[in-house]
Amino acid sequence: MAAPATARLDGRTILVTGGSGFIGSALIRHLLRDTGARIVNVDKLTYAASPAALATVEGNRAYAFHRHCICDADALRAIFAAHQPDAVMHLAAESHVDRSIDGPGDFIQTNIVGTFTLLQEALRHYRSLPRERARHFRFLHVSTDEVFGSLGADGLFSETTAYQPNSPYSASKASSDHLVRAWRETYGLPTVVTNCSNNYGPYQFPEKLIPHMIIKGLEGATLPVYGDGGNIRDWLHVEDHARALGLVLEHGTEGATYTIGGRSERTNLAVVEAICDALDALVPMAGGHQRRALIRFVTDRPGHDRRYAIDPTTIERELGWSPRADFETALRHTVRWYAEHEAWWRGILAGGYAAERLGRNEPRIAAAAQRASA
């Protein structure tokens, strides 16, 4: 159904990078469903992309897709010229902490060099716009709470929290945040930055905690929990995040940062136990066995931040956003979604994803020690 003439963002063209990823695809579905915007999706389609998450928008005349890497300046320049976007929403990134420990180079290239390349082409485009269009142009950079490091038992991350990244992933995202700020301060590019807490929901790649544990639980396999399971995260449903990003693009203050959280702090162990209970109710194991018995504590990963928690007061007060999802209810819905979409995640496993542990870096440490003693 065509969007009404008075729809939000009516007639605006938004370039979304990383739109075939977990958060990006939820954002595109939201924008096409709830606004009058035209969407241009630029995605490299790496291992974590899920084109199936955008099956419902294929054929939509307000949607266009380009398979390109954000490090390809020539391709980006051609896309800007062809579509003349009114805004950029930058979500393309390598995002798995464990993978960044084993192979930081990809994170440096995509998250830092890619963001630099995109900023350069966005700036070139912005400077070519007529004055009125330039006045409304925005570059929205979507980042993470991990750039702030680890919280103690008390306190919350906010827009004024100092950066203290502790993993290659968070360091690369912190670098990209700083580049975005610099391109505003130095070159006048109108930017906005968001930092969100851990997302969850349908179509999340199985390497992340919640889908990983759901799939392991469905298979009756061991459920590995890092350390003592006491690491705390603030959980944000991906659809709540998509709504927040749309509001920030429309009404956010140019040059501002917004921290977006779900007000749903949980220990990793509590999350895994809740997944076990939901699976037991939905898909009981033979003999009445309980999935909590499958939990095993394993050696913690290096640099594992103890606690993240976000204060979303600013976006709640200024833009009227608040998380709608109740964590327990939304988690059960997420568990049900994975149980009912087995073909989707089975296809990922069949495609070569081994669901093995990453992030210990033991082989590289051993190799480095051998070189040092040679």
N, C-alpha and C positions, 0 to 999 in steps of 0.2 A: 504494500500500500504506500502510495506517495506521501511524503511528509507534508503536513499542512503549511500554508504560506507563512504562518507566524511561528514556525518551529524554531527552536533554539539553534543557533549557528546556521541559520538558513542561508544557503548559497555559498557558504564558506568552504574552501578546499583545505583539508588538513592532511599533511604528509606524516604518516606514522612509521617510524623505523622499528623493526622487530615486531611487526604486527602479526606474525604467524606464531609467535611464542605464547606462553601461557597467559601472561598479563596483557600483552598486546592484542591477542585475539579477543579476550574479554572486553577490552576497550573498544575495539572496532565493532563488535556486536552491539555494544551499548550505544555508540555514536550513531550507527546506522538505524538502530531501533528507535532511539529516543530523541534524535536531533535531525535537522535538515542538511547536515554537512555532507560533502563529498569526501571520500577517503581514498588516499593513495598509500598503499602498503608497500614498503621497501624492506625486504627480508632476504637474507642469504640462504635461508632454509638449512641451517646447521642441524646436527643430530637432535637438538631439543625442540625444533619447530614442529608444529602439528597443524598441517594444512586442513585436517579433518575438522579442527575447531572452527574453521571459517566456511565449512560446507554450506551453511545456511545463507551466506551472503554472496556466493558465487552466482554470477548472472545479474546481480544488482547493478543497475546503471550508474549508481552513485559510488561504485567501488572499482578500484583499479589495483592491480598487483604488478610489481616489478621485482624479479629475483636478482638482487645485486648486493654486494658487500658495501658497507658504509665507508670502507677504506678506499673505494673506487671513486675518485673525485670526478672523473669524466662522466661516469654513469650518473652520479648525483646531479651534476650540472645539467645534463640532458633532461633528467626528471623534473628538476626545478623549472627549466625552460618550457617543458611540454605542459606541465600542470599548473604552474603559477600559484603555488599554495599560499594561503593566508596565515598558516601556522604550521609549526613542526612540533610533533610530540615524539620525543626521542626515548625509545625503550630498548633499542638493540644493544645487547650486552652479553658477554659470557658471565654466568651468574652462580656457578656452583663452587662453593668454598673448597671442597675437597679436591676438585679438579684443578683449582688454582694452585694448590699446594704441590701437586704432582707436575703440573705444566703451566707455569705462570706466563709463558711467552704469549699464548693466545689471548690472555686477559689484557696484557699490555697493548697488544696490537689492536684488538677490537675496542676495548673500553677507553683507551687513551688516544691512540692514533686515529681510530675510527671517529671518536667524538670530535677531535681536532679537525678532521677532514670535513665532517658534517657542518661544523661551525663555520668553516671557511666558505663553504658553498652556500649555506644559509645567509651569511653576511653579504656575499656577492649578490644573492637574489634580493635581499632586503634593501640594499642600496639602489637597486634598479626599479623599485616600486614607486608608483606615484605617491605623492605626499599623504593623501587620505588613506590609501591602503597600507602604507608603511606605518601610519599611526596606530593601526589596529593589529599589526603583525606581532606574533609571539613565538618564541622558541621555548617550549616546555621540556625540561630535562628531568627524567624520572630516575631517582636514585634510591638508596637504601639506608636503613638505620645503622648498618654495620660500619659505616664510615666513622661513627662516633666511638667505636671501641666497646668496652665492657663496663656495664654499670655495677655498682655495689648492690647491697640489699635494698637500698632506698633510692629514691629519685627517679626522674624520667628524662629521656632525651627531648629536647625542644629545638626550636629554630636557632637558639643562641648557644647550643652545646658545642664545645670545641671538638675538632676532629682528632681521632686517635686510632686509625685503622690498624688491625693486627694480623690480617691475612693478605696474601697477594690480591685476592679478589677485592676486599674492601679498600686496599690501597689504590687499586686501579680505578675504582668508583670514586674515591675521594679525589683522585687526580682529575677525573673528568668533571666533577663538581667545580673544582677550582678553575678549570679551563672555561667553563660556562660563565662563571663569575667574571673572569678576566676579559672575556669577549664582550661582556656588557660594559665593564668599567673602562676598557681601553678603546673599543671600537663602536660602542653605542648600540650593540645588538640587544633588542628588548627580550630579556630572558626571565624565566621563572623556574625555580627548582623545587622538587618534592623529594622527601625522604620517607619511605614507607617501612612498615614492619613486615614480618613474614606473611606471605600470602598463601592461601590454600583454596581448593575448589576443583571443579572438573577440568580435565585436560592438562593437569600439571604433570610434567615429565617425571617418570618413576624414580629418578635419582634423589628427589627431595624427600624430606622426612615423612610427611603424611602419606603420599602415594606409595612410597617405598614400603612402609609398614603395612599398608592395606594389602598390597599385592603379595608380600611375604605371608601375611596372615591368611589370605585366601588360599595360598598354596600349602598352608600348614608348615611353613619353614621357620627356622630360628629367627627371632626378632632382635637384631643387635642394637643395643643402646650404648652410646658413648659414655665413658666415665661412670659416674654414679647416677646418671639420668637427671641430675638436679639443675642442669642448665635451663634457663628460663627465656622464653620468647613470647612476644606479644603477637597474637594471631589476627590477621585481617582477611576477611573473605574477598576474593578477587573481584566480585561484582560490586562490593562496597568501594573497593579501590578504584574501579573503573568510573563509578559515579563521581568520586572525589576528583579524579583527574579532569573529567569533563568540566566540573565547576571551576577548578583552578584555571583552566584554559579560558573559560568565558569571563570569569569575574576576578581572578587573582590579580594582585597588585604587581605591576611590572617591577622586576628586580627583587621580589620577595622570595622567601623560602617557606614552604609549608610542610610540617611533619604530619604524617597520616598514619594513625594507628587504630587498632580495633578494640582497645581497652579490654583485652582478653589475654592476660598473662597466664601462662601455664608452664610447668616444668616439662621437659621432653618426656620424662617417664609418665607423667599424668596424661599426656597426649597419646602415648602409645597404649597405655592401659585403657583409655577411652575408646581407641580404635579396636582393641581386643574385645571389649564388651559389646560394641556395636556389631562387630562381625559375628560374635557368638549368638546374638539375637537374630541376625539376618541369615547367616549361613552356619548353622551349628556343626561342630566337628563330630565325627563318628565317635560313639561311645560316651558322648557328653563331655569330652575333654574341653578344658578352658584354654583359650589362647594366651592368657597371661603366663601360663607355664612355659610358653615358648620364648619369653624374654630372657636375653642373656646380656650381661654387661661386658663391654669390650674396652680395650685400651682407648683412651680419649685421643682425639686428633690434636695435632700441634696448634697452639694459639687459639684454642676454643674459648670464645668469649662466654663469660658466665651468665650474663643477663642483659637482655635488651628490653626496653619498654619505652613507648612513645607517648608524649603528651600532645593530643590533637586539639587542644583548646583553641588555638588560633584559627584553624580551618572551620571548627565548629562555630566559633563566634562570628568570624568575618563572612563566611560563605554559607552558613546554615547547614553544613554537612554533618552527619553523624553516622556511625556504623549501624546498619539495620540488622545484621546477622547475629543471632545468638550462637555462641561458639558451639555449645553442645549439640544444638539442633542442626546447625549447618554442617558440623563434622559428621553427624549420622547421615545426612543427605549426601555428603561427599563419599562416604563409605559405600552407600547404596549405589551411587553413580558408577564407581569403579567395579562393583560387583555386577552391574547390569551392562557394562561396556567392556567386557573381557576381551572381545575381539580387538578393541583399540590398543590396550596395553600388551596383549599377546603379540600383536603385530610389531610393536616396538622391541619386545624381547627377541622375536624371530629375526628382526633386522640387525641384530648384533649387539644390542645393549645387554651386558652380562649381569647387571645389578650386583656387581662385586664391590667390595670396599675400596675406596680411594682415600687419598689424603694422608697416608702414613709416611710416604716418601722414603721408605726403607731401602729400596733398590738403589736410589740415587745417592743416599747417604753412604751406602756401602761402596758404591763406585767411586765416590769422592774420596773416601778413606783409602781405597786402593791406589788412586792416583797420587795421593799425598805421600804414601809410603814408598812409592816407586823410585 
